[in-house]
Amino acid sequence: LAQAEPAPAPEPARDQPATILVFKDDHQQEVQNYAIVGNTLVDMTEGHHHKVPLTELDVEATSKQNDDRGIDFRLPLAN
């Protein structure tokens, strides 16, 4: 039997461009790694873990800001 080659290690998230979050009060925050859980964005950036209610984000401005930088930011469709 031939030995399978080990899979290459995935690229670290920090090598990817940051996603910019635009809040309704106009401040911005960069995140490297996040997940959307229900109505909450969970910032999983190393050393940064915190939760942001989606109601605090200006979703349209966030989408446009990231689209202008070539980054896809989409929220899951509500059921």
mmCIF file of the N, C-alpha and C atoms, coordinates in Angstrom:
data_MODEL
# 
_entry.id   MODEL 
# 
loop_
_atom_site.group_PDB 
_atom_site.id 
_atom_site.type_symbol 
_atom_site.label_atom_id 
_atom_site.label_alt_id 
_atom_site.label_comp_id 
_atom_site.label_asym_id 
_atom_site.label_entity_id 
_atom_site.label_seq_id 
_atom_site.pdbx_PDB_ins_code 
_atom_site.Cartn_x 
_atom_site.Cartn_y 
_atom_site.Cartn_z 
_atom_site.occupancy 
_atom_site.B_iso_or_equiv 
_atom_site.pdbx_formal_charge 
_atom_site.auth_seq_id 
_atom_site.auth_comp_id 
_atom_site.auth_asym_id 
_atom_site.auth_atom_id 
_atom_site.pdbx_PDB_model_num 
ATOM 1   N N  . LEU A 1 1  ? 0.820   -1.191 0.000  1.00 0.00 ? 1  LEU A N  1 
ATOM 2   C CA . LEU A 1 1  ? 0.000   0.000  0.000  1.00 0.00 ? 1  LEU A CA 1 
ATOM 3   C C  . LEU A 1 1  ? 0.867   1.260  0.000  1.00 0.00 ? 1  LEU A C  1 
ATOM 4   N N  . ALA A 1 2  ? 0.473   2.214  -0.799 1.00 0.00 ? 2  ALA A N  1 
ATOM 5   C CA . ALA A 1 2  ? 1.205   3.479  -0.870 1.00 0.00 ? 2  ALA A CA 1 
ATOM 6   C C  . ALA A 1 2  ? 0.783   4.386  0.279  1.00 0.00 ? 2  ALA A C  1 
ATOM 7   N N  . GLN A 1 3  ? 1.749   5.110  0.792  1.00 0.00 ? 3  GLN A N  1 
ATOM 8   C CA . GLN A 1 3  ? 1.454   6.072  1.853  1.00 0.00 ? 3  GLN A CA 1 
ATOM 9   C C  . GLN A 1 3  ? 0.853   7.335  1.233  1.00 0.00 ? 3  GLN A C  1 
ATOM 10  N N  . ALA A 1 4  ? -0.218  7.836  1.821  1.00 0.00 ? 4  ALA A N  1 
ATOM 11  C CA . ALA A 1 4  ? -0.836  9.073  1.340  1.00 0.00 ? 4  ALA A CA 1 
ATOM 12  C C  . ALA A 1 4  ? 0.015   10.257 1.765  1.00 0.00 ? 4  ALA A C  1 
ATOM 13  N N  . GLU A 1 5  ? 0.138   11.212 0.877  1.00 0.00 ? 5  GLU A N  1 
ATOM 14  C CA . GLU A 1 5  ? 0.865   12.437 1.206  1.00 0.00 ? 5  GLU A CA 1 
ATOM 15  C C  . GLU A 1 5  ? 0.054   13.230 2.218  1.00 0.00 ? 5  GLU A C  1 
ATOM 16  N N  . PRO A 1 6  ? 0.683   13.795 3.234  1.00 0.00 ? 6  PRO A N  1 
ATOM 17  C CA . PRO A 1 6  ? -0.085  14.620 4.179  1.00 0.00 ? 6  PRO A CA 1 
ATOM 18  C C  . PRO A 1 6  ? -0.620  15.860 3.463  1.00 0.00 ? 6  PRO A C  1 
ATOM 19  N N  . ALA A 1 7  ? -1.802  16.268 3.848  1.00 0.00 ? 7  ALA A N  1 
ATOM 20  C CA . ALA A 1 7  ? -2.408  17.460 3.254  1.00 0.00 ? 7  ALA A CA 1 
ATOM 21  C C  . ALA A 1 7  ? -1.624  18.687 3.694  1.00 0.00 ? 7  ALA A C  1 
ATOM 22  N N  . PRO A 1 8  ? -1.457  19.648 2.796  1.00 0.00 ? 8  PRO A N  1 
ATOM 23  C CA . PRO A 1 8  ? -0.754  20.871 3.212  1.00 0.00 ? 8  PRO A CA 1 
ATOM 24  C C  . PRO A 1 8  ? -1.554  21.607 4.284  1.00 0.00 ? 8  PRO A C  1 
ATOM 25  N N  . ALA A 1 9  ? -0.855  22.269 5.160  1.00 0.00 ? 9  ALA A N  1 
ATOM 26  C CA . ALA A 1 9  ? -1.522  23.014 6.230  1.00 0.00 ? 9  ALA A CA 1 
ATOM 27  C C  . ALA A 1 9  ? -2.293  24.174 5.619  1.00 0.00 ? 9  ALA A C  1 
ATOM 28  N N  . PRO A 1 10 ? -3.496  24.453 6.138  1.00 0.00 ? 10 PRO A N  1 
ATOM 29  C CA . PRO A 1 10 ? -4.245  25.606 5.604  1.00 0.00 ? 10 PRO A CA 1 
ATOM 30  C C  . PRO A 1 10 ? -3.520  26.904 5.910  1.00 0.00 ? 10 PRO A C  1 
ATOM 31  N N  . GLU A 1 11 ? -3.723  27.874 5.045  1.00 0.00 ? 11 GLU A N  1 
ATOM 32  C CA . GLU A 1 11 ? -3.112  29.183 5.248  1.00 0.00 ? 11 GLU A CA 1 
ATOM 33  C C  . GLU A 1 11 ? -3.703  29.841 6.493  1.00 0.00 ? 11 GLU A C  1 
ATOM 34  N N  . PRO A 1 12 ? -2.904  30.478 7.300  1.00 0.00 ? 12 PRO A N  1 
ATOM 35  C CA . PRO A 1 12 ? -3.453  31.172 8.475  1.00 0.00 ? 12 PRO A CA 1 
ATOM 36  C C  . PRO A 1 12 ? -4.384  32.292 8.045  1.00 0.00 ? 12 PRO A C  1 
ATOM 37  N N  . ALA A 1 13 ? -5.422  32.537 8.833  1.00 0.00 ? 13 ALA A N  1 
ATOM 38  C CA . ALA A 1 13 ? -6.406  33.563 8.518  1.00 0.00 ? 13 ALA A CA 1 
ATOM 39  C C  . ALA A 1 13 ? -5.763  34.943 8.422  1.00 0.00 ? 13 ALA A C  1 
ATOM 40  N N  . ARG A 1 14 ? -4.684  35.184 9.161  1.00 0.00 ? 14 ARG A N  1 
ATOM 41  C CA . ARG A 1 14 ? -4.088  36.519 9.166  1.00 0.00 ? 14 ARG A CA 1 
ATOM 42  C C  . ARG A 1 14 ? -3.481  36.886 7.817  1.00 0.00 ? 14 ARG A C  1 
ATOM 43  N N  . ASP A 1 15 ? -3.292  35.905 6.908  1.00 0.00 ? 15 ASP A N  1 
ATOM 44  C CA . ASP A 1 15 ? -2.778  36.200 5.578  1.00 0.00 ? 15 ASP A CA 1 
ATOM 45  C C  . ASP A 1 15 ? -3.874  36.707 4.645  1.00 0.00 ? 15 ASP A C  1 
ATOM 46  N N  . GLN A 1 16 ? -5.107  36.649 5.090  1.00 0.00 ? 16 GLN A N  1 
ATOM 47  C CA . GLN A 1 16 ? -6.223  37.123 4.292  1.00 0.00 ? 16 GLN A CA 1 
ATOM 48  C C  . GLN A 1 16 ? -6.515  38.570 4.669  1.00 0.00 ? 16 GLN A C  1 
ATOM 49  N N  . PRO A 1 17 ? -7.074  39.340 3.715  1.00 0.00 ? 17 PRO A N  1 
ATOM 50  C CA . PRO A 1 17 ? -7.394  40.729 4.064  1.00 0.00 ? 17 PRO A CA 1 
ATOM 51  C C  . PRO A 1 17 ? -8.468  40.782 5.146  1.00 0.00 ? 17 PRO A C  1 
ATOM 52  N N  . ALA A 1 18 ? -8.378  41.790 5.974  1.00 0.00 ? 18 ALA A N  1 
ATOM 53  C CA . ALA A 1 18 ? -9.354  41.954 7.054  1.00 0.00 ? 18 ALA A CA 1 
ATOM 54  C C  . ALA A 1 18 ? -10.697 42.385 6.490  1.00 0.00 ? 18 ALA A C  1 
ATOM 55  N N  . THR A 1 19 ? -11.759 41.977 7.167  1.00 0.00 ? 19 THR A N  1 
ATOM 56  C CA . THR A 1 19 ? -13.101 42.441 6.860  1.00 0.00 ? 19 THR A CA 1 
ATOM 57  C C  . THR A 1 19 ? -13.357 43.664 7.728  1.00 0.00 ? 19 THR A C  1 
ATOM 58  N N  . ILE A 1 20 ? -13.902 44.699 7.134  1.00 0.00 ? 20 ILE A N  1 
ATOM 59  C CA . ILE A 1 20 ? -14.207 45.922 7.879  1.00 0.00 ? 20 ILE A CA 1 
ATOM 60  C C  . ILE A 1 20 ? -15.681 45.901 8.258  1.00 0.00 ? 20 ILE A C  1 
ATOM 61  N N  . LEU A 1 21 ? -15.951 46.083 9.539  1.00 0.00 ? 21 LEU A N  1 
ATOM 62  C CA . LEU A 1 21 ? -17.325 46.209 10.026 1.00 0.00 ? 21 LEU A CA 1 
ATOM 63  C C  . LEU A 1 21 ? -17.607 47.694 10.203 1.00 0.00 ? 21 LEU A C  1 
ATOM 64  N N  . VAL A 1 22 ? -18.733 48.157 9.651  1.00 0.00 ? 22 VAL A N  1 
ATOM 65  C CA . VAL A 1 22 ? -19.143 49.548 9.803  1.00 0.00 ? 22 VAL A CA 1 
ATOM 66  C C  . VAL A 1 22 ? -20.363 49.562 10.720 1.00 0.00 ? 22 VAL A C  1 
ATOM 67  N N  . PHE A 1 23 ? -20.242 50.276 11.820 1.00 0.00 ? 23 PHE A N  1 
ATOM 68  C CA . PHE A 1 23 ? -21.311 50.326 12.807 1.00 0.00 ? 23 PHE A CA 1 
ATOM 69  C C  . PHE A 1 23 ? -22.240 51.495 12.516 1.00 0.00 ? 23 PHE A C  1 
ATOM 70  N N  . LYS A 1 24 ? -23.457 51.424 13.045 1.00 0.00 ? 24 LYS A N  1 
ATOM 71  C CA . LYS A 1 24 ? -24.445 52.479 12.837 1.00 0.00 ? 24 LYS A CA 1 
ATOM 72  C C  . LYS A 1 24 ? -23.999 53.817 13.406 1.00 0.00 ? 24 LYS A C  1 
ATOM 73  N N  . ASP A 1 25 ? -23.096 53.801 14.398 1.00 0.00 ? 25 ASP A N  1 
ATOM 74  C CA . ASP A 1 25 ? -22.579 55.065 14.944 1.00 0.00 ? 25 ASP A CA 1 
ATOM 75  C C  . ASP A 1 25 ? -21.362 55.559 14.150 1.00 0.00 ? 25 ASP A C  1 
ATOM 76  N N  . ASP A 1 26 ? -21.117 54.933 12.991 1.00 0.00 ? 26 ASP A N  1 
ATOM 77  C CA . ASP A 1 26 ? -20.066 55.297 12.024 1.00 0.00 ? 26 ASP A CA 1 
ATOM 78  C C  . ASP A 1 26 ? -18.655 54.867 12.405 1.00 0.00 ? 26 ASP A C  1 
ATOM 79  N N  . HIS A 1 27 ? -18.442 54.228 13.552 1.00 0.00 ? 27 HIS A N  1 
ATOM 80  C CA . HIS A 1 27 ? -17.089 53.736 13.796 1.00 0.00 ? 27 HIS A CA 1 
ATOM 81  C C  . HIS A 1 27 ? -16.900 52.430 13.019 1.00 0.00 ? 27 HIS A C  1 
ATOM 82  N N  . GLN A 1 28 ? -15.644 52.083 12.786 1.00 0.00 ? 28 GLN A N  1 
ATOM 83  C CA . GLN A 1 28 ? -15.315 50.883 12.028 1.00 0.00 ? 28 GLN A CA 1 
ATOM 84  C C  . GLN A 1 28 ? -14.381 50.002 12.833 1.00 0.00 ? 28 GLN A C  1 
ATOM 85  N N  . GLN A 1 29 ? -14.418 48.720 12.511 1.00 0.00 ? 29 GLN A N  1 
ATOM 86  C CA . GLN A 1 29 ? -13.556 47.754 13.185 1.00 0.00 ? 29 GLN A CA 1 
ATOM 87  C C  . GLN A 1 29 ? -13.144 46.709 12.170 1.00 0.00 ? 29 GLN A C  1 
ATOM 88  N N  . GLU A 1 30 ? -11.879 46.321 12.178 1.00 0.00 ? 30 GLU A N  1 
ATOM 89  C CA . GLU A 1 30 ? -11.397 45.261 11.303 1.00 0.00 ? 30 GLU A CA 1 
ATOM 90  C C  . GLU A 1 30 ? -11.410 43.939 12.049 1.00 0.00 ? 30 GLU A C  1 
ATOM 91  N N  . VAL A 1 31 ? -11.847 42.886 11.361 1.00 0.00 ? 31 VAL A N  1 
ATOM 92  C CA . VAL A 1 31 ? -11.806 41.538 11.931 1.00 0.00 ? 31 VAL A CA 1 
ATOM 93  C C  . VAL A 1 31 ? -11.139 40.616 10.914 1.00 0.00 ? 31 VAL A C  1 
ATOM 94  N N  . GLN A 1 32 ? -10.354 39.679 11.409 1.00 0.00 ? 32 GLN A N  1 
ATOM 95  C CA . GLN A 1 32 ? -9.677  38.715 10.547 1.00 0.00 ? 32 GLN A CA 1 
ATOM 96  C C  . GLN A 1 32 ? -10.490 37.436 10.385 1.00 0.00 ? 32 GLN A C  1 
ATOM 97  N N  . ASN A 1 33 ? -11.243 37.087 11.415 1.00 0.00 ? 33 ASN A N  1 
ATOM 98  C CA . ASN A 1 33 ? -11.952 35.813 11.420 1.00 0.00 ? 33 ASN A CA 1 
ATOM 99  C C  . ASN A 1 33 ? -13.244 36.011 12.197 1.00 0.00 ? 33 ASN A C  1 
ATOM 100 N N  . TYR A 1 34 ? -14.366 35.630 11.567 1.00 0.00 ? 34 TYR A N  1 
ATOM 101 C CA . TYR A 1 34 ? -15.646 35.823 12.243 1.00 0.00 ? 34 TYR A CA 1 
ATOM 102 C C  . TYR A 1 34 ? -16.620 34.754 11.798 1.00 0.00 ? 34 TYR A C  1 
ATOM 103 N N  . ALA A 1 35 ? -17.689 34.613 12.581 1.00 0.00 ? 35 ALA A N  1 
ATOM 104 C CA . ALA A 1 35 ? -18.792 33.716 12.235 1.00 0.00 ? 35 ALA A CA 1 
ATOM 105 C C  . ALA A 1 35 ? -20.082 34.450 12.565 1.00 0.00 ? 35 ALA A C  1 
ATOM 106 N N  . ILE A 1 36 ? -21.114 34.151 11.787 1.00 0.00 ? 36 ILE A N  1 
ATOM 107 C CA . ILE A 1 36 ? -22.437 34.701 12.062 1.00 0.00 ? 36 ILE A CA 1 
ATOM 108 C C  . ILE A 1 36 ? -23.243 33.587 12.716 1.00 0.00 ? 36 ILE A C  1 
ATOM 109 N N  . VAL A 1 37 ? -23.685 33.834 13.937 1.00 0.00 ? 37 VAL A N  1 
ATOM 110 C CA . VAL A 1 37 ? -24.474 32.858 14.684 1.00 0.00 ? 37 VAL A CA 1 
ATOM 111 C C  . VAL A 1 37 ? -25.793 33.530 15.052 1.00 0.00 ? 37 VAL A C  1 
ATOM 112 N N  . GLY A 1 38 ? -26.850 33.121 14.381 1.00 0.00 ? 38 GLY A N  1 
ATOM 113 C CA . GLY A 1 38 ? -28.142 33.756 14.617 1.00 0.00 ? 38 GLY A CA 1 
ATOM 114 C C  . GLY A 1 38 ? -28.082 35.219 14.246 1.00 0.00 ? 38 GLY A C  1 
ATOM 115 N N  . ASN A 1 39 ? -28.366 36.095 15.200 1.00 0.00 ? 39 ASN A N  1 
ATOM 116 C CA . ASN A 1 39 ? -28.349 37.547 14.975 1.00 0.00 ? 39 ASN A CA 1 
ATOM 117 C C  . ASN A 1 39 ? -27.099 38.196 15.550 1.00 0.00 ? 39 ASN A C  1 
ATOM 118 N N  . THR A 1 40 ? -26.023 37.409 15.656 1.00 0.00 ? 40 THR A N  1 
ATOM 119 C CA . THR A 1 40 ? -24.787 37.895 16.269 1.00 0.00 ? 40 THR A CA 1 
ATOM 120 C C  . THR A 1 40 ? -23.592 37.581 15.384 1.00 0.00 ? 40 THR A C  1 
ATOM 121 N N  . LEU A 1 41 ? -22.698 38.547 15.236 1.00 0.00 ? 41 LEU A N  1 
ATOM 122 C CA . LEU A 1 41 ? -21.425 38.309 14.584 1.00 0.00 ? 41 LEU A CA 1 
ATOM 123 C C  . LEU A 1 41 ? -20.423 38.030 15.703 1.00 0.00 ? 41 LEU A C  1 
ATOM 124 N N  . VAL A 1 42 ? -19.766 36.894 15.622 1.00 0.00 ? 42 VAL A N  1 
ATOM 125 C CA . VAL A 1 42 ? -18.776 36.520 16.632 1.00 0.00 ? 42 VAL A CA 1 
ATOM 126 C C  . VAL A 1 42 ? -17.395 36.766 16.035 1.00 0.00 ? 42 VAL A C  1 
ATOM 127 N N  . ASP A 1 43 ? -16.680 37.743 16.596 1.00 0.00 ? 43 ASP A N  1 
ATOM 128 C CA . ASP A 1 43 ? -15.316 38.046 16.169 1.00 0.00 ? 43 ASP A CA 1 
ATOM 129 C C  . ASP A 1 43 ? -14.403 36.995 16.790 1.00 0.00 ? 43 ASP A C  1 
ATOM 130 N N  . MET A 1 44 ? -13.789 36.187 15.940 1.00 0.00 ? 44 MET A N  1 
ATOM 131 C CA . MET A 1 44 ? -12.915 35.118 16.424 1.00 0.00 ? 44 MET A CA 1 
ATOM 132 C C  . MET A 1 44 ? -11.453 35.417 16.114 1.00 0.00 ? 44 MET A C  1 
ATOM 133 N N  . THR A 1 45 ? -11.156 36.696 15.852 1.00 0.00 ? 45 THR A N  1 
ATOM 134 C CA . THR A 1 45 ? -9.784  37.109 15.620 1.00 0.00 ? 45 THR A CA 1 
ATOM 135 C C  . THR A 1 45 ? -8.966  36.759 16.857 1.00 0.00 ? 45 THR A C  1 
ATOM 136 N N  . GLU A 1 46 ? -7.784  36.197 16.635 1.00 0.00 ? 46 GLU A N  1 
ATOM 137 C CA . GLU A 1 46 ? -6.940  35.764 17.748 1.00 0.00 ? 46 GLU A CA 1 
ATOM 138 C C  . GLU A 1 46 ? -6.733  36.893 18.756 1.00 0.00 ? 46 GLU A C  1 
ATOM 139 N N  . GLY A 1 47 ? -7.036  36.618 20.034 1.00 0.00 ? 47 GLY A N  1 
ATOM 140 C CA . GLY A 1 47 ? -6.890  37.592 21.099 1.00 0.00 ? 47 GLY A CA 1 
ATOM 141 C C  . GLY A 1 47 ? -7.975  38.658 21.128 1.00 0.00 ? 47 GLY A C  1 
ATOM 142 N N  . HIS A 1 48 ? -9.049  38.454 20.382 1.00 0.00 ? 48 HIS A N  1 
ATOM 143 C CA . HIS A 1 48 ? -10.057 39.491 20.183 1.00 0.00 ? 48 HIS A CA 1 
ATOM 144 C C  . HIS A 1 48 ? -11.478 39.035 20.441 1.00 0.00 ? 48 HIS A C  1 
ATOM 145 N N  . HIS A 1 49 ? -11.700 37.815 20.823 1.00 0.00 ? 49 HIS A N  1 
ATOM 146 C CA . HIS A 1 49 ? -13.031 37.209 20.844 1.00 0.00 ? 49 HIS A CA 1 
ATOM 147 C C  . HIS A 1 49 ? -14.082 38.083 21.525 1.00 0.00 ? 49 HIS A C  1 
ATOM 148 N N  . HIS A 1 50 ? -15.088 38.479 20.748 1.00 0.00 ? 50 HIS A N  1 
ATOM 149 C CA . HIS A 1 50 ? -16.246 39.157 21.318 1.00 0.00 ? 50 HIS A CA 1 
ATOM 150 C C  . HIS A 1 50 ? -17.419 39.051 20.348 1.00 0.00 ? 50 HIS A C  1 
ATOM 151 N N  . LYS A 1 51 ? -18.597 39.385 20.837 1.00 0.00 ? 51 LYS A N  1 
ATOM 152 C CA . LYS A 1 51 ? -19.825 39.257 20.060 1.00 0.00 ? 51 LYS A CA 1 
ATOM 153 C C  . LYS A 1 51 ? -20.376 40.636 19.722 1.00 0.00 ? 51 LYS A C  1 
ATOM 154 N N  . VAL A 1 52 ? -20.876 40.761 18.490 1.00 0.00 ? 52 VAL A N  1 
ATOM 155 C CA . VAL A 1 52 ? -21.461 42.022 18.032 1.00 0.00 ? 52 VAL A CA 1 
ATOM 156 C C  . VAL A 1 52 ? -22.873 41.724 17.534 1.00 0.00 ? 52 VAL A C  1 
ATOM 157 N N  . PRO A 1 53 ? -23.896 42.286 18.159 1.00 0.00 ? 53 PRO A N  1 
ATOM 158 C CA . PRO A 1 53 ? -25.252 42.100 17.625 1.00 0.00 ? 53 PRO A CA 1 
ATOM 159 C C  . PRO A 1 53 ? -25.332 42.712 16.227 1.00 0.00 ? 53 PRO A C  1 
ATOM 160 N N  . LEU A 1 54 ? -25.925 41.987 15.285 1.00 0.00 ? 54 LEU A N  1 
ATOM 161 C CA . LEU A 1 54 ? -26.026 42.488 13.911 1.00 0.00 ? 54 LEU A CA 1 
ATOM 162 C C  . LEU A 1 54 ? -26.804 43.795 13.838 1.00 0.00 ? 54 LEU A C  1 
ATOM 163 N N  . THR A 1 55 ? -27.665 44.028 14.823 1.00 0.00 ? 55 THR A N  1 
ATOM 164 C CA . THR A 1 55 ? -28.445 45.266 14.840 1.00 0.00 ? 55 THR A CA 1 
ATOM 165 C C  . THR A 1 55 ? -27.556 46.494 15.042 1.00 0.00 ? 55 THR A C  1 
ATOM 166 N N  . GLU A 1 56 ? -26.310 46.311 15.522 1.00 0.00 ? 56 GLU A N  1 
ATOM 167 C CA . GLU A 1 56 ? -25.379 47.427 15.713 1.00 0.00 ? 56 GLU A CA 1 
ATOM 168 C C  . GLU A 1 56 ? -24.619 47.766 14.434 1.00 0.00 ? 56 GLU A C  1 
ATOM 169 N N  . LEU A 1 57 ? -24.687 46.881 13.427 1.00 0.00 ? 57 LEU A N  1 
ATOM 170 C CA . LEU A 1 57 ? -23.942 47.100 12.188 1.00 0.00 ? 57 LEU A CA 1 
ATOM 171 C C  . LEU A 1 57 ? -24.778 47.823 11.152 1.00 0.00 ? 57 LEU A C  1 
ATOM 172 N N  . ASP A 1 58 ? -24.123 48.678 10.379 1.00 0.00 ? 58 ASP A N  1 
ATOM 173 C CA . ASP A 1 58 ? -24.716 49.235 9.172  1.00 0.00 ? 58 ASP A CA 1 
ATOM 174 C C  . ASP A 1 58 ? -24.358 48.236 8.076  1.00 0.00 ? 58 ASP A C  1 
ATOM 175 N N  . VAL A 1 59 ? -25.257 47.288 7.846  1.00 0.00 ? 59 VAL A N  1 
ATOM 176 C CA . VAL A 1 59 ? -24.963 46.162 6.955  1.00 0.00 ? 59 VAL A CA 1 
ATOM 177 C C  . VAL A 1 59 ? -24.696 46.637 5.528  1.00 0.00 ? 59 VAL A C  1 
ATOM 178 N N  . GLU A 1 60 ? -25.484 47.598 5.064  1.00 0.00 ? 60 GLU A N  1 
ATOM 179 C CA . GLU A 1 60 ? -25.291 48.100 3.700  1.00 0.00 ? 60 GLU A CA 1 
ATOM 180 C C  . GLU A 1 60 ? -23.911 48.742 3.544  1.00 0.00 ? 60 GLU A C  1 
ATOM 181 N N  . ALA A 1 61 ? -23.521 49.587 4.496  1.00 0.00 ? 61 ALA A N  1 
ATOM 182 C CA . ALA A 1 61 ? -22.205 50.237 4.441  1.00 0.00 ? 61 ALA A CA 1 
ATOM 183 C C  . ALA A 1 61 ? -21.084 49.216 4.594  1.00 0.00 ? 61 ALA A C  1 
ATOM 184 N N  . THR A 1 62 ? -21.286 48.213 5.458  1.00 0.00 ? 62 THR A N  1 
ATOM 185 C CA . THR A 1 62 ? -20.284 47.159 5.642  1.00 0.00 ? 62 THR A CA 1 
ATOM 186 C C  . THR A 1 62 ? -20.087 46.390 4.343  1.00 0.00 ? 62 THR A C  1 
ATOM 187 N N  . SER A 1 63 ? -21.199 46.013 3.701  1.00 0.00 ? 63 SER A N  1 
ATOM 188 C CA . SER A 1 63 ? -21.115 45.269 2.437  1.00 0.00 ? 63 SER A CA 1 
ATOM 189 C C  . SER A 1 63 ? -20.403 46.095 1.371  1.00 0.00 ? 63 SER A C  1 
ATOM 190 N N  . LYS A 1 64 ? -20.768 47.386 1.256  1.00 0.00 ? 64 LYS A N  1 
ATOM 191 C CA . LYS A 1 64 ? -20.157 48.242 0.236  1.00 0.00 ? 64 LYS A CA 1 
ATOM 192 C C  . LYS A 1 64 ? -18.678 48.452 0.502  1.00 0.00 ? 64 LYS A C  1 
ATOM 193 N N  . GLN A 1 65 ? -18.321 48.741 1.739  1.00 0.00 ? 65 GLN A N  1 
ATOM 194 C CA . GLN A 1 65 ? -16.916 48.980 2.099  1.00 0.00 ? 65 GLN A CA 1 
ATOM 195 C C  . GLN A 1 65 ? -16.049 47.775 1.732  1.00 0.00 ? 65 GLN A C  1 
ATOM 196 N N  . ASN A 1 66 ? -16.556 46.579 2.032  1.00 0.00 ? 66 ASN A N  1 
ATOM 197 C CA . ASN A 1 66 ? -15.785 45.378 1.738  1.00 0.00 ? 66 ASN A CA 1 
ATOM 198 C C  . ASN A 1 66 ? -15.807 45.040 0.260  1.00 0.00 ? 66 ASN A C  1 
ATOM 199 N N  . ASP A 1 67 ? -16.943 45.253 -0.407 1.00 0.00 ? 67 ASP A N  1 
ATOM 200 C CA . ASP A 1 67 ? -17.039 45.002 -1.844 1.00 0.00 ? 67 ASP A CA 1 
ATOM 201 C C  . ASP A 1 67 ? -16.039 45.880 -2.590 1.00 0.00 ? 67 ASP A C  1 
ATOM 202 N N  . ASP A 1 68 ? -15.896 47.131 -2.167 1.00 0.00 ? 68 ASP A N  1 
ATOM 203 C CA . ASP A 1 68 ? -14.941 48.046 -2.790 1.00 0.00 ? 68 ASP A CA 1 
ATOM 204 C C  . ASP A 1 68 ? -13.506 47.534 -2.651 1.00 0.00 ? 68 ASP A C  1 
ATOM 205 N N  . ARG A 1 69 ? -13.250 46.710 -1.653 1.00 0.00 ? 69 ARG A N  1 
ATOM 206 C CA . ARG A 1 69 ? -11.913 46.152 -1.405 1.00 0.00 ? 69 ARG A CA 1 
ATOM 207 C C  . ARG A 1 69 ? -11.775 44.723 -1.943 1.00 0.00 ? 69 ARG A C  1 
ATOM 208 N N  . GLY A 1 70 ? -12.831 44.222 -2.613 1.00 0.00 ? 70 GLY A N  1 
ATOM 209 C CA . GLY A 1 70 ? -12.779 42.875 -3.180 1.00 0.00 ? 70 GLY A CA 1 
ATOM 210 C C  . GLY A 1 70 ? -13.038 41.776 -2.162 1.00 0.00 ? 70 GLY A C  1 
ATOM 211 N N  . ILE A 1 71 ? -13.686 42.128 -1.046 1.00 0.00 ? 71 ILE A N  1 
ATOM 212 C CA . ILE A 1 71 ? -13.994 41.155 0.006  1.00 0.00 ? 71 ILE A CA 1 
ATOM 213 C C  . ILE A 1 71 ? -15.498 40.935 0.038  1.00 0.00 ? 71 ILE A C  1 
ATOM 214 N N  . ASP A 1 72 ? -15.897 39.684 0.055  1.00 0.00 ? 72 ASP A N  1 
ATOM 215 C CA . ASP A 1 72 ? -17.319 39.331 0.050  1.00 0.00 ? 72 ASP A CA 1 
ATOM 216 C C  . ASP A 1 72 ? -17.843 39.298 1.482  1.00 0.00 ? 72 ASP A C  1 
ATOM 217 N N  . PHE A 1 73 ? -18.788 40.170 1.807  1.00 0.00 ? 73 PHE A N  1 
ATOM 218 C CA . PHE A 1 73 ? -19.423 40.153 3.130  1.00 0.00 ? 73 PHE A CA 1 
ATOM 219 C C  . PHE A 1 73 ? -20.921 39.990 2.912  1.00 0.00 ? 73 PHE A C  1 
ATOM 220 N N  . ARG A 1 74 ? -21.448 38.854 3.331  1.00 0.00 ? 74 ARG A N  1 
ATOM 221 C CA . ARG A 1 74 ? -22.874 38.595 3.190  1.00 0.00 ? 74 ARG A CA 1 
ATOM 222 C C  . ARG A 1 74 ? -23.397 37.990 4.478  1.00 0.00 ? 74 ARG A C  1 
ATOM 223 N N  . LEU A 1 75 ? -24.609 38.371 4.805  1.00 0.00 ? 75 LEU A N  1 
ATOM 224 C CA . LEU A 1 75 ? -25.285 37.760 5.945  1.00 0.00 ? 75 LEU A CA 1 
ATOM 225 C C  . LEU A 1 75 ? -26.141 36.622 5.432  1.00 0.00 ? 75 LEU A C  1 
ATOM 226 N N  . PRO A 1 76 ? -26.278 35.563 6.225  1.00 0.00 ? 76 PRO A N  1 
ATOM 227 C CA . PRO A 1 76 ? -27.183 34.476 5.809  1.00 0.00 ? 76 PRO A CA 1 
ATOM 228 C C  . PRO A 1 76 ? -28.621 34.985 5.740  1.00 0.00 ? 76 PRO A C  1 
ATOM 229 N N  . LEU A 1 77 ? -29.383 34.421 4.836  1.00 0.00 ? 77 LEU A N  1 
ATOM 230 C CA . LEU A 1 77 ? -30.789 34.807 4.712  1.00 0.00 ? 77 LEU A CA 1 
ATOM 231 C C  . LEU A 1 77 ? -31.558 34.374 5.936  1.00 0.00 ? 77 LEU A C  1 
ATOM 232 N N  . ALA A 1 78 ? -32.431 35.242 6.404  1.00 0.00 ? 78 ALA A N  1 
ATOM 233 C CA . ALA A 1 78 ? -33.276 34.904 7.563  1.00 0.00 ? 78 ALA A CA 1 
ATOM 234 C C  . ALA A 1 78 ? -34.303 33.876 7.138  1.00 0.00 ? 78 ALA A C  1 
ATOM 235 N N  . ASN A 1 79 ? -34.604 32.948 8.024  1.00 0.00 ? 79 ASN A N  1 
ATOM 236 C CA . ASN A 1 79 ? -35.612 31.925 7.728  1.00 0.00 ? 79 ASN A CA 1 
ATOM 237 C C  . ASN A 1 79 ? -36.979 32.367 8.177  1.00 0.00 ? 79 ASN A C  1 
# 
